[in-house]
C-alpha cells in the first residue's frame, strides 16, 4: 500500500507546509481535511471497516482535490 501522507507527497515542502499551517487558516483546514480523509481511506483499504467501492472512490477523488488545492498554495509566488 502506498503512503499518501503529505510528508511523502510533498517532501520538498515540509518547512513551507509547517509555516503555511501557522499563517493561513484555510491551508490548515485543507491540511487537516486531507489527513483525516487519508486516514479513513487507509482504514477502509486495510479492511478495518466496510464501505462500498463507489464511496471509497469518492473519498479518493476528494483527497486528490484537496491535494491539488494544497499544491496550489505551495506553488504560489
N, C-alpha and C positions, 0 to 999 in steps of 0.2 A: 504494500500500500504506500502511495506517495505521501509525503509530508507537505501539506499546503499551508502551514502557518506562515505568517507574513515575514518572519525572520528568514525563512527558506525561500520565499517568493521574491523578496527584495533585500538580499543580504548586503548589497552595496549602499543601502539607505537606512541602516539601523540608527545612526545618530540623528538623521533628519526625521525619522519616524518618531523617535523619543521627543525631539524638540517640537514637532508639529502637534503631537498629542497634548503637550502642555500649553501651546499657543492657540490652537484652533479647536473650538468646541465641536464643530461639525466633523473635523477629521477624527477626533477622539471617539465620537459616536460611530463613525464608519469603521474605525479600527475595532471597537468593541463588538459591533454587529458582525463583522467578518469573523472574529474569533469565536463568537457564540455559534454562528452558523457552521463554521468549520468543525467545531467540536461535535455538534449534533450530527453532521454528516458522517464523521468518523465513527461515532457510536452506532449509527444505523448500518454502516458498511461492515462493522465488526460483528454485527448480529445481536447487539445488546438490546435492540428494540425493533419491532416490526413496523415497516412503513411501505406504502405502495411504491412501485418503480416510478410512477408519474410524480408523486410527491417528492421523492428523492431527487429526481431530475430537476424539478422546480427549485429545490433548495440549492442545487449546484449552480443553476443559472443565476440565482440571486447572489450567491457567493462570488461568481465571476463578475457580475455587475458592480458589486461593492468593491472588488479588487480593482476594476477598471477606474472607479472613482478615486480610489486611493492612489493609483498610479498617476492620475491626472494631477492630484495635489503634489505628489513628489516630483513631478517634472515641470512644475510652473517656473517661470522665470521671474 
